[in-house]
Amino acid sequence: MWLAIGLQIVFAAVVVGVSAFFGRSAAYSAAAGAAVAFVPNFLFALYLGVSAKPSPTRFFIGELVKVILAILLSLWVWRNYGKSIEPAAFWVAMIVVLKASGLALLRSK
């Protein structure tokens, strides 16, 4: 789980760095999109790490809370900063950070 979080941090930094070439607004928009994807995933990882006994019910409850939190964070960002957000940078960063955790599945044990 922590490898996936680490990959999300790395990919978020890369996307924000690339977006900076398109201006400060694009970099801030990418950072907001990355945060909207990263924060719920990080909290979900903490939730799973704290659980004494893993169970499918706890996993799906955590996943539901993660999705709801991501939606609420997106709404908050768009409501408060919508006029200064560049949509392409926001959504690309959000998608890249969400997909980065999938690379952790490629690790073989």
N, C-alpha and C positions, 0 to 999 in steps of 0.2 A: 504494500500500500504506500509506503513512504517513498519508494522508487517512483511511483506514479506522481506523487506530489512534487518530488524533485524535478521530474521531467516537465511538469506543468510550469514550474518556476523558470526553468531554462527556456522553454518555448515562449513564455510570456515576455521574458527579457528580449528574446530575439525579435518577436513581433513588434514590441514597442520600439526597439532600436531601428528596425527597418521602417516603421511608420514615421520615425523622427525625420527621415529624409524627405518626407512629404509635408513637413511643417509641425509646429508645436501643437496645433489643434489636433492633427492626426495622431500624434504621439499620446496626447492626453486621452483621446477617444479610444485608442488601442489599450491604454492602461486601464481605463474604465471597463472595457469589454473583458479584458483578462481578469480583472478583479471580480467581476460578476460571475465568471466561470470558476475562478480559483477559490474564493472564500467559501462557498457552499461545499466544494469538494474537500477542502482542508478540514472544515468542521465535521463532515461525514467521516473522514479518516480518524479524527480524534474520537468521535462517537464509537466507531468500531474498535478502536484501540483500547478504549476504557471498558468495553463490555467484558464482563467476567466469563460469560458463557455465550459463544456465538449461536445465533439461531436465525432461521429464515425470516421470522417475524420481525426481529430487531433490524435486520438488513433492509427489509422492504419499508418499514417505518422510517428508517434513516434516509432511504432513497426518496421517499415521498417528501420528507422535510427538506431535503436538498433541492429538489425540483421547485418546491414552493418558494424557498428562499431565493433561488436564482431568478424566478419570475418577479418576486417582490423587489429584489435589488435592481433588476432591469427597469422595472416601472419607476423606481425611485430615481435612478440615473436619468432616464428620459424625461421624467417630469421636472426635475430640478435643473438639468443641464442640457436639455434637448436642443436648444438653439445653438449651442456651441459644440455639440457632438457631431462628428463626421460618421455617418452610418456605416460606410464601407470599412473603415478602420475598426470601429466598434465590433461589428459582426465577425469580421475576419479574425480578430484577436480572440473573441469569445469561442469561435469554432475551433481555432487552432489549439487553444488551451484545453478545451474539452477533449479533443482528439488525442492530445499528447499523452494522456494517461493510458491510452490503448497500446502505446509502444511498450509499456511495462509488461504487457502480456507476452511479448516476444522473448523475454528473458527465459532462458532454460535453466533448470536446476539440476 
